């Protein structure tokens, strides 16, 4: 993806191609912190089950929903770090 290995925010509205893009994304080594996706299960050739499967794929790869638009099409995900970060108090105490 243009040589990037980290992306802070990735927003996608790719008219039904999001399912393949998300599959490729989780297989890549690119770390995306926040992911904003417009799902197109309103299209006749796209099923709600495809969106459910995509959300499960993202959940299984450390992404969690923090917002869904009122329309139910735009989902916002944040990725949990696999290793917990020490907060400044723990660092200060030498933990």
Secondary structure, DSSP 4 states (H G I P E B T S, - for coil): -TT-SEEEEEEE--TTTHHHHHHHHHHSS-EEEEEEEE--TTSTTS-HHHHHHHHHHHHHTTEEEEEE-TTS-EEEEEEPPSSPPPPHHHHHTT-
